[in-house]
Amino acid sequence: MMNNPFVLEEKGNIAIIDGRASSSIVNNLKKRNLEVILTCKCEELYDSISYHPDIVIHPINYNTLMIAPNVFEYYEDIFSYKGFKLIKGEKKLLRNYPDNIAYNVARVSKYAIHNIRYTDEKLKFYLEKEGISFINVKQGYSKCSTAIINNNAIITSDVSIYKESKKYNIDVCLIKQGFIELPGLNYGFIGGATGMLSQYEVLFTGNYEEHESKKAIDNFLKKYRLKPIFLSEDKIIDVGSIITLKYN
């Protein structure tokens, strides 16, 4: 089974997170020996997602990142000394769906989950070069909608992701929609509120105590012997994923 850049076998060194994330979230990441990289605003996007890392960044593998051309120079400056290879994507992101989803691809096992009609063509090329196959779904905000739990397990509230992923023997926990904050919109998504700290620990931006699917989430994590790490005492919030990376 191929390694998944969203699932670390060892603790990562870097956490990329929304530049507006609360001090509690940022400080709790730092306490776990992570170098926190705050995103910049992508001016072309609507405000709710304008700082979301999973909208503008896709890790192709452990040392290669594809970056939306809108913000490429910002991340080029940050990552130039860390040993990462950065590739500028072809698609310039625009404000509204579907022109803002080109890099929001969920990765699990040897699969990339996305509405492939709108996937950046250069990203497709590099993923296929890695031996990754695509699972086509209706949901374009695929990474926002998908919490990667391990190399073969995900949590999502999206029915199309649930149905299609099951066909490829991916273990899926389907949860109720909503119950996750996303300022400016009615609700956020579980993928955007999580990240992997290690193969044994899942990061949550806040507490999901009030989530109607709390028991299902707890049981799914227990099934895989995963410990939830709550980065704040506030209600869970969608920050466009917490992207954790390792570098030498």
ZAMARGU-4260 file (C-alpha; in steps of 0.2 Angstrom, whole numbers, plus 5000, padded with zeros to 4 digits):
<rodrens>
0) 5000/5000/5000 | 5007/5017/4995 | 5011/5030/5008 | 4999/5044/5010 | 5006/5062/5012
5) 4992/5066/5024 | 4996/5051/5035 | 5013/5052/5044 | 5022/5037/5049 | 5032/5047/5061
10) 5028/5064/5069 | 5030/5078/5057 | 5040/5094/5059 | 5028/5106/5050 | 5010/5111/5052
15) 5002/5122/5038 | 4986/5130/5045 | 4974/5145/5041 | 4983/5161/5045 | 4967/5166/5055
20) 4968/5151/5067 | 4966/5155/5085 | 4981/5157/5097 | 4975/5141/5106 | 4976/5131/5090
25) 4993/5138/5085 | 5001/5136/5103 | 4995/5119/5105 | 5003/5114/5088 | 5019/5122/5094
30) 5018/5112/5110 | 5019/5096/5100 | 5035/5102/5092 | 5028/5107/5076 | 5034/5122/5066
35) 5018/5132/5062 | 5017/5140/5045 | 5002/5152/5043 | 4994/5153/5026 | 4992/5170/5017
40) 4976/5176/5010 | 4972/5171/4993 | 4964/5187/4987 | 4954/5179/4973 | 4944/5168/4984
45) 4929/5172/4995 | 4933/5176/5012 | 4927/5160/5021 | 4940/5149/5012 | 4953/5163/5007
50) 4966/5156/5020 | 4962/5138/5018 | 4978/5128/5015 | 4969/5113/5007 | 4962/5125/4994
55) 4979/5131/4988 | 4991/5117/4992 | 4992/5098/4988 | 5006/5087/4994 | 5010/5076/4980
60) 5022/5066/4991 | 5032/5069/5006 | 5044/5081/4998 | 5034/5088/4984 | 5020/5101/4985
65) 5009/5108/4971 | 5004/5126/4974 | 4991/5137/4966 | 4999/5150/4955 | 4989/5164/4965
70) 5000/5161/4980 | 5015/5152/4974 | 5028/5165/4978 | 5023/5166/4996 | 5026/5148/4999
75) 5041/5147/4988 | 5050/5159/5000 | 5045/5149/5015 | 5049/5132/5009 | 5064/5136/4998
80) 5076/5131/5012 | 5067/5116/5019 | 5071/5104/5005 | 5054/5103/4997 | 5051/5103/4979
85) 5037/5116/4974 | 5027/5114/4958 | 5016/5129/4952 | 4999/5123/4947 | 4991/5127/4930
90) 4974/5133/4936 | 4973/5150/4944 | 4959/5150/4957 | 4944/5161/4955 | 4931/5166/4968
95) 4917/5154/4966 | 4914/5135/4964 | 4920/5126/4953 | 4934/5138/4949 | 4941/5137/4967
100) 4943/5118/4969 | 4957/5113/4957 | 4969/5107/4971 | 4956/5102/4984 | 4959/5083/4982
105) 4957/5070/4995 | 4971/5056/4996 | 4969/5039/5004 | 4978/5023/5000 | 4983/5024/4981
110) 4968/5034/4977 | 4964/5053/4974 | 4946/5057/4977 | 4939/5072/4968 | 4927/5079/4954
115) 4940/5075/4941 | 4931/5087/4928 | 4939/5101/4939 | 4955/5094/4945 | 4971/5104/4939
120) 4978/5095/4924 | 4996/5097/4930 | 4991/5089/4947 | 4983/5075/4938 | 4999/5072/4928
125) 5010/5071/4944 | 4998/5061/4954 | 4997/5048/4940 | 5016/5048/4939 | 5015/5043/4958
130) 5004/5028/4953 | 4988/5036/4960 | 4971/5032/4953 | 4956/5044/4953 | 4940/5041/4962
135) 4927/5052/4953 | 4914/5060/4964 | 4901/5074/4963 | 4909/5084/4978 | 4922/5096/4972
140) 4927/5101/4990 | 4934/5084/4992 | 4948/5087/5004 | 4937/5099/5015 | 4924/5085/5016
145) 4936/5071/5020 | 4945/5067/5036 | 4960/5055/5032 | 4961/5043/5047 | 4974/5031/5040
150) 4979/5023/5024 | 4963/5015/5021 | 4950/5024/5032 | 4941/5041/5031 | 4927/5051/5039
155) 4915/5061/5028 | 4898/5068/5028 | 4897/5068/5009 | 4886/5054/5002 | 4895/5054/4985
160) 4912/5052/4993 | 4905/5038/5005 | 4897/5028/4990 | 4911/5029/4978 | 4925/5026/4991
165) 4916/5010/4997 | 4917/5003/4980 | 4936/5003/4982 | 4936/4995/4999 | 4940/5010/5008
170) 4933/5010/5026 | 4921/5025/5027 | 4912/5032/5042 | 4898/5043/5036 | 4893/5056/5048
175) 4879/5069/5049 | 4882/5086/5040 | 4884/5101/5050 | 4889/5104/5068 | 4906/5111/5063
180) 4909/5130/5062 | 4915/5139/5047 | 4913/5158/5049 | 4903/5166/5035 | 4894/5150/5030
185) 4881/5139/5038 | 4893/5125/5043 | 4910/5118/5039 | 4917/5100/5035 | 4926/5087/5045
190) 4941/5086/5033 | 4944/5105/5035 | 4944/5103/5054 | 4957/5089/5056 | 4974/5083/5052
195) 4986/5069/5056 | 4999/5071/5069 | 5006/5053/5068 | 4999/5036/5064 | 4992/5035/5081
200) 4985/5053/5083 | 4972/5064/5074 | 4972/5083/5077 | 4955/5091/5079 | 4953/5110/5079
205) 4941/5109/5093 | 4929/5099/5103 | 4915/5089/5093 | 4905/5085/5109 | 4890/5093/5101
210) 4891/5084/5085 | 4876/5072/5082 | 4889/5059/5076 | 4900/5060/5090 | 4898/5042/5095
215) 4901/5036/5077 | 4917/5047/5076 | 4923/5040/5093 | 4920/5022/5089 | 4928/5024/5072
220) 4944/5031/5080 | 4944/5017/5093 | 4943/5004/5079 | 4959/5010/5072 | 4967/5014/5090
225) 4968/5032/5086 | 4969/5046/5099 | 4960/5062/5096 | 4970/5078/5100 | 4959/5093/5103
230) 4969/5109/5099 | 4956/5120/5108 | 4942/5120/5120 | 4931/5129/5107 | 4918/5121/5096
235) 4927/5112/5081 | 4930/5123/5066 | 4934/5121/5048 | 4951/5129/5044 | 4954/5121/5028
240) 4963/5106/5035 | 4979/5105/5045 | 4993/5099/5033 | 5007/5091/5042 | 5024/5087/5034
245) 5041/5081/5038 | 5057/5088/5032 | 5075/5085/5035
</rodrens>
